[in-house]
Amino acid sequence: GLKPRCITRDLSWGTPVPLKEMKGKVFYVWFDAPIGKMVEESGPGQIIPIYGERQCSFPYCYVSLFINGYGRRMDSVASYKHDCFPNIAILGYLVTMNDIGMPVSVWIYYLISSRPETSDSIFTWKEFITRNNTELLANLGKFVNRVMKFVTASSFSSLYNIKLRASLEIAMEISRKGNGYLQESKLDNTLFANSPKKCASVIGVSINLIYLLSAVFSPYMPSVTESVARQLNALLRNIPDTFTMNIEAGH
């Protein structure tokens, strides 16, 4: 059922077709793209193109053939629905995070956490702000900020299934557990004064949980990871298989 598909365009820019009879023509960018894919994926690891649902014929027909000809194998194709921007003309419309004073990581978090994996999602500024305030700040931000402030104030310095949304939620769940742990432990100045050993244990676990979170969030919000590592005075780390106490007493 495959049909011929045009791979050239009459444009003044692009990669020229190296044939005399095709002078003035360039390769269509979607034909060009698989070549870039082969360069990107020349190392070890899975090759999983991600496309919108209406574009799947392209990776299945073109990308898979190019990658196969290059001696590699495309493991699968991940498709998703659409992010809908009502009342916004997408073409020529650009909002940068600098325009609204937001770190780009906040935008990345929103896009992945609302990723249209099973149905279309609809973007609104109201939901974007709400998700930032009630999820990122109220969960991850609250946990990191509470422990960091306490450490400073108390001088206590001694994706194989390609489910990006689900994996981000797992990262947020780890942070929720951290907030719950602080609540159960009743971390405050009273605990510090009356039970210093218990307080030290709570801080030790929490600091290392934050260190774990810095790694877990790195694929989504690398600038947040770098910021947390800086505050911890620790090296950037890979995502570990198990929870370990890498930051020890006296750090």
C-alpha positions as CSV (number, residue, x, y, z in Angstrom):
1,G,0.0,0.0,0.0
2,L,3.0,2.3,0.0
3,K,2.8,5.2,-2.6
4,P,5.4,7.4,-4.1
5,R,6.3,10.4,-2.0
6,C,8.0,13.6,-3.1
7,I,11.3,14.2,-1.4
8,T,12.3,17.6,-3.0
9,R,11.2,21.2,-2.7
10,D,11.7,24.3,-4.9
11,L,13.4,26.5,-2.3
12,S,16.4,28.8,-2.1
13,W,17.7,27.2,1.0
14,G,18.4,23.6,2.1
15,T,20.5,20.7,1.0
16,P,20.8,20.7,-2.8
17,V,19.9,17.5,-4.7
18,P,23.2,16.3,-6.3
19,L,21.8,15.7,-9.8
20,K,22.2,18.0,-12.8
21,E,18.6,17.5,-13.9
22,M,17.5,18.6,-10.4
23,K,19.4,21.9,-10.3
24,G,17.6,24.4,-8.0
25,K,15.9,21.7,-6.0
26,V,16.7,20.9,-2.4
27,F,15.8,17.8,-0.3
28,Y,12.6,18.1,1.7
29,V,13.6,18.5,5.3
30,W,11.7,15.4,6.4
31,F,13.7,13.4,4.0
32,D,16.9,15.0,5.4
33,A,15.9,14.4,9.0
34,P,16.7,10.6,9.2
35,I,20.3,11.3,8.2
36,G,20.6,13.5,11.3
37,K,19.0,10.8,13.3
38,M,21.7,8.3,12.2
39,V,24.4,10.7,13.3
40,E,22.6,11.3,16.7
41,E,22.1,7.6,17.3
42,S,25.4,6.3,16.1
43,G,26.4,5.2,19.6
44,P,24.9,2.3,21.7
45,G,21.3,2.5,23.0
46,Q,17.8,2.2,21.8
47,I,16.5,4.1,18.8
48,I,12.9,5.3,19.5
49,P,11.6,8.2,17.3
50,I,8.8,10.2,18.9
51,Y,6.2,11.7,16.7
52,G,2.6,13.0,16.7
53,E,0.0,10.4,15.8
54,R,-0.6,11.9,12.3
55,Q,3.1,11.7,11.4
56,C,3.7,8.0,12.2
57,S,3.9,7.0,8.5
58,F,7.1,9.1,8.3
59,P,9.2,7.3,11.0
60,Y,7.8,3.9,10.0
61,C,8.6,4.3,6.3
62,Y,11.5,6.6,6.1
63,V,13.4,6.6,9.4
64,S,13.2,2.8,9.8
65,L,14.6,2.3,6.3
66,F,17.5,4.8,6.7
67,I,18.4,3.4,10.1
68,N,18.3,-0.1,8.8
69,G,20.5,0.8,5.9
70,Y,22.9,2.3,8.4
71,G,23.2,-1.1,10.0
72,R,21.1,-0.3,13.1
73,R,17.6,-1.3,14.1
74,M,14.8,1.0,15.1
75,D,13.4,-0.4,18.4
76,S,9.9,1.1,18.2
77,V,8.0,4.4,17.5
78,A,6.4,6.4,20.3
79,S,3.4,8.4,19.2
80,Y,1.2,10.8,21.1
81,K,-1.8,13.0,20.6
82,H,-1.8,16.8,20.4
83,D,-1.2,19.7,22.7
84,C,-4.0,22.1,21.8
85,F,-3.5,25.9,22.2
86,P,-7.0,27.4,21.9
87,N,-7.3,31.0,20.7
88,I,-3.6,31.1,19.8
89,A,-2.3,31.3,16.2
90,I,0.6,28.9,16.4
91,L,2.4,30.1,13.3
92,G,4.6,33.1,14.1
93,Y,3.6,32.9,17.8
94,L,6.4,32.7,20.3
95,V,6.4,33.1,24.1
96,T,9.8,32.7,25.8
97,M,10.2,32.0,29.5
98,N,12.2,35.3,29.7
99,D,9.0,37.1,28.7
100,I,7.1,35.9,31.7
101,G,10.1,35.5,34.1
102,M,9.8,31.7,34.3
103,P,12.7,29.2,34.2
104,V,12.5,26.9,31.1
105,S,12.4,23.9,33.5
106,V,8.9,24.9,34.6
107,W,7.7,24.8,31.0
108,I,9.4,21.4,30.5
109,Y,7.7,20.0,33.6
110,Y,4.3,21.3,32.4
111,L,4.6,19.9,28.9
112,I,5.7,16.4,30.1
113,S,3.3,16.2,33.0
114,S,0.4,17.0,30.7
115,R,1.9,15.1,27.7
116,P,-1.0,14.0,25.4
117,E,-0.2,10.3,25.5
118,T,-3.8,8.9,25.4
119,S,-5.9,12.0,24.5
120,D,-5.3,15.6,23.4
121,S,-4.4,18.1,26.1
122,I,-5.5,21.7,26.1
123,F,-3.1,24.4,27.2
124,T,-4.3,27.4,29.3
125,W,-2.2,29.9,31.1
126,K,-4.4,29.4,34.2
127,E,-3.6,25.6,34.3
128,F,0.0,26.3,33.6
129,I,0.3,28.6,36.6
130,T,-1.8,26.3,38.8
131,R,0.3,23.2,38.0
132,N,3.5,25.2,38.8
133,N,2.1,26.4,42.2
134,T,0.3,23.3,43.4
135,E,2.6,20.6,42.1
136,L,6.2,21.8,41.5
137,L,6.3,24.4,44.3
138,A,4.0,22.7,46.7
139,N,5.7,19.3,46.3
140,L,9.3,19.3,45.1
141,G,10.0,23.0,46.0
142,K,8.5,22.6,49.4
143,F,10.5,19.5,50.3
144,V,13.9,20.9,49.0
145,N,13.4,24.3,50.5
146,R,12.3,23.1,53.9
147,V,15.3,20.8,54.4
148,M,17.8,23.3,52.9
149,K,16.5,26.2,55.1
150,F,16.6,24.0,58.2
151,V,20.2,22.8,57.4
152,T,21.3,26.4,56.9
153,A,19.4,27.9,59.9
154,S,20.6,25.1,62.3
155,S,24.2,25.0,60.9
156,F,23.5,21.3,60.3
157,S,26.3,21.0,57.8
158,S,28.3,18.2,59.6
159,L,12.0,5.6,30.1
160,Y,12.1,1.6,28.7
161,N,8.5,2.0,28.2
162,I,8.7,5.5,27.0
163,K,6.1,6.6,29.5
164,L,7.5,10.1,30.1
165,R,4.5,11.3,32.0
166,A,4.3,8.3,34.2
167,S,8.1,8.5,35.0
168,L,7.8,12.2,35.9
169,E,4.9,11.3,38.2
170,I,7.1,8.7,39.9
171,A,9.7,11.4,40.5
172,M,7.1,13.6,42.0
173,E,5.9,10.7,44.2
174,I,9.4,10.3,45.6
175,S,9.2,14.0,46.5
176,R,5.8,13.4,48.1
177,K,7.3,10.6,50.2
178,G,9.9,13.1,51.3
179,N,7.4,15.6,52.4
180,G,5.5,12.9,54.2
181,Y,8.7,11.8,56.0
182,L,9.3,15.3,57.3
183,Q,5.7,15.5,58.6
184,E,5.9,12.1,60.3
185,S,9.3,13.0,61.8
186,K,8.0,16.4,63.0
187,L,11.2,18.2,61.8
188,D,11.5,21.5,63.6
189,N,13.6,23.4,66.1
190,T,12.0,21.4,69.0
191,L,13.2,18.1,67.5
192,F,16.6,19.7,67.0
193,A,16.8,20.8,70.6
194,N,15.3,17.8,72.3
195,S,16.3,14.9,70.1
196,P,19.5,15.9,68.2
197,K,20.4,12.4,67.1
198,K,16.9,11.8,65.7
199,C,17.0,15.2,64.0
200,A,20.5,14.4,62.5
201,S,19.1,11.1,61.2
202,V,16.0,12.8,59.6
203,I,18.3,15.5,58.0
204,G,20.7,12.8,56.7
205,V,18.0,10.8,55.0
206,S,16.3,13.9,53.6
207,I,19.5,15.4,52.2
208,N,20.2,12.1,50.5
209,L,16.7,11.9,49.2
210,I,17.1,15.4,47.7
211,Y,20.4,14.2,46.1
212,L,18.4,11.3,44.6
213,L,15.7,13.7,43.4
214,S,18.4,15.8,41.7
215,A,19.3,12.8,39.6
216,V,15.8,11.6,38.9
217,F,14.7,15.0,37.7
218,S,17.7,15.6,35.5
219,P,16.2,14.3,32.3
220,Y,13.3,16.7,32.7
221,M,14.7,19.8,34.4
222,P,18.5,19.8,34.2
223,S,18.8,23.4,35.4
224,V,16.9,22.4,38.6
225,T,19.3,19.4,39.0
226,E,22.3,21.7,38.7
227,S,20.8,24.2,41.2
228,V,20.2,21.5,43.8
229,A,23.6,19.9,43.3
230,R,25.1,23.4,43.8
231,Q,23.2,23.9,47.1
232,L,24.2,20.4,48.3
233,N,27.8,21.1,47.3
234,A,27.8,17.8,45.6
235,L,28.7,16.4,42.2
236,L,26.1,15.7,39.5
237,R,25.1,12.1,39.6
238,N,23.5,9.4,37.5
239,I,20.1,8.0,38.4
240,P,21.0,5.1,40.8
241,D,19.2,1.7,41.0
242,T,18.7,1.9,44.7
243,F,18.5,4.6,47.4
244,T,21.9,5.1,49.1
245,M,23.4,7.5,51.6
246,N,26.0,9.2,49.5
247,I,26.2,12.4,51.5
248,E,27.6,11.5,54.8
249,A,28.0,13.2,58.2
250,G,30.5,16.0,58.1
251,H,29.7,17.0,54.5
